[in-house]
Amino acid sequence: MMSDGEVTTTGFDARVYTARLETISLSNAKIICGEGYKVVEDGCVQCPAGTYLNENRCDFCPIHFYQNLPGQLSCIECSPIKGTYFYGTSSVQYCVEMDRSGRTSAPLPIRIIIGGSVGGLLLLLAMLIAVCFFLRRRANNRIKKEQEMRRKQAEVPRGNKRKGKVGMNQPIRG
């Protein structure tokens, strides 16, 4: 804090220090942050949960580790039979049972999504084939009926051949 040409600050040892402005040079000032804080242009920033302070960088916790508190210097490892699928995990609830022997496989939710998508596509394909089959069969039936009607119209009973345009129910005039 600055007042009346003096700068007052509190050190990490909780003591208050005061200096007169004409006796100090701020051009070479160095910011010193507390444990778990990184130095930035305007002061100090605490590393968020899911990260840890590493050489003035907030690095994400590695896979199979988590950190639920901000401003920490390390991450906490999940139990040996549990692990995480992502970097930067911020809660122990993301440590799930898994085989950590080195074999890699997709997480269960991803396998369910992929399996459901493939199953859905196969179901859509089966429905499309059924609709095409139904429409083709209906078209074939219509064509068969038209052919049958043409065949019946083309057939004229041999004993009923008459000259002229006389209908079947009209009397023949002579």
Secondary structure, 3 states (H helix, E strand, C coil): CEECCEEEEECCCCCEEEEEHHHCCCCCCCCCCCCCEEEECCEEEECCCCEEEECCEEEECCCCEECCCCCCCCCEECCCCEECCCCCCCCHHHCEECCCCCCCCCCHHHHHHHHHHHHHHHHHHHHHHHHHHHHHHHHHHHHHHHHHHHHHHHCCCHHHCCCCCCCCCCCCCC
